[in-house]
Amino acid sequence: MKSIHYAVFACLLLSAGGCGLETAGTAATSASLKKQELEQGRKSLERAQFQVNQANSTAKYRLEDFKLDQDTEE
């Protein structure tokens, strides 16, 4: 009779422990996905900053070129 109680207790304990492991696994997966999202966002931000810097450099070059053209016309 005691062995049946121990068996039932062991089954309950293992099933409850399994729920905790599932929760921990889900949390780890969620954290990993968030990390990937943050890394992708950081890369997107870096690309955007690079493109803005290129556009600024191009605009400065064109302005300087325009000023040189204006000076030679006078």
C-alpha positions as CSV (number, residue, x, y, z in Angstrom):
1,M,0.0,0.0,0.0
2,K,2.8,2.4,0.8
3,S,4.5,1.6,-2.5
4,I,1.4,2.8,-4.3
5,H,1.4,6.0,-2.4
6,Y,5.1,6.5,-3.2
7,A,4.4,5.8,-6.9
8,V,1.5,8.3,-7.0
9,F,3.6,10.8,-5.2
10,A,6.5,10.3,-7.5
11,C,4.3,10.7,-10.6
12,L,2.8,13.9,-9.2
13,L,6.3,15.2,-8.3
14,L,7.6,14.4,-11.8
15,S,4.7,16.0,-13.6
16,A,4.9,19.1,-11.5
17,G,8.7,19.3,-12.1
18,G,8.0,18.9,-15.8
19,C,5.8,22.0,-15.8
20,G,8.6,24.0,-14.3
21,L,11.0,22.8,-16.9
22,E,8.6,23.7,-19.7
23,T,8.2,27.2,-18.2
24,A,12.0,27.6,-18.0
25,G,12.4,26.4,-21.6
26,T,9.7,28.8,-22.8
27,A,11.3,31.7,-21.0
28,A,14.7,30.8,-22.5
29,T,13.2,30.7,-26.0
30,S,11.4,34.0,-25.5
31,A,14.6,35.6,-24.2
32,S,16.6,34.3,-27.2
33,L,14.0,35.7,-29.6
34,K,14.0,39.1,-27.9
35,K,17.8,39.1,-28.2
36,Q,17.6,38.4,-31.9
37,E,15.0,41.2,-32.3
38,L,17.3,43.7,-30.5
39,E,20.3,42.7,-32.6
40,Q,18.2,43.1,-35.8
41,G,17.0,46.5,-34.6
42,R,20.5,47.6,-33.8
43,K,21.7,46.6,-37.2
44,S,18.8,48.4,-38.9
45,L,19.7,51.5,-36.9
46,E,23.4,51.3,-37.9
47,R,22.4,50.9,-41.6
48,A,20.1,53.9,-41.3
49,Q,22.8,56.0,-39.7
50,F,25.2,55.0,-42.4
51,Q,22.8,56.0,-45.1
52,V,22.1,59.3,-43.4
53,N,25.8,60.0,-43.1
54,Q,26.3,59.2,-46.8
55,A,23.5,61.5,-47.8
56,N,25.0,64.3,-45.7
57,S,28.4,63.8,-47.3
58,T,26.8,63.8,-50.8
59,A,24.9,67.0,-50.0
60,K,28.0,68.7,-48.7
61,Y,29.9,67.7,-51.8
62,R,27.2,69.0,-54.1
63,L,27.0,72.2,-52.1
64,E,30.7,72.8,-52.4
65,D,30.6,72.0,-56.1
66,F,27.7,74.4,-56.5
67,K,29.6,77.1,-54.7
68,L,32.7,76.5,-56.9
69,D,30.5,76.8,-60.0
70,Q,29.0,80.1,-58.7
71,D,32.4,81.5,-58.1
72,T,33.7,80.7,-61.6
73,E,30.6,82.2,-63.2
74,E,31.2,85.6,-61.5
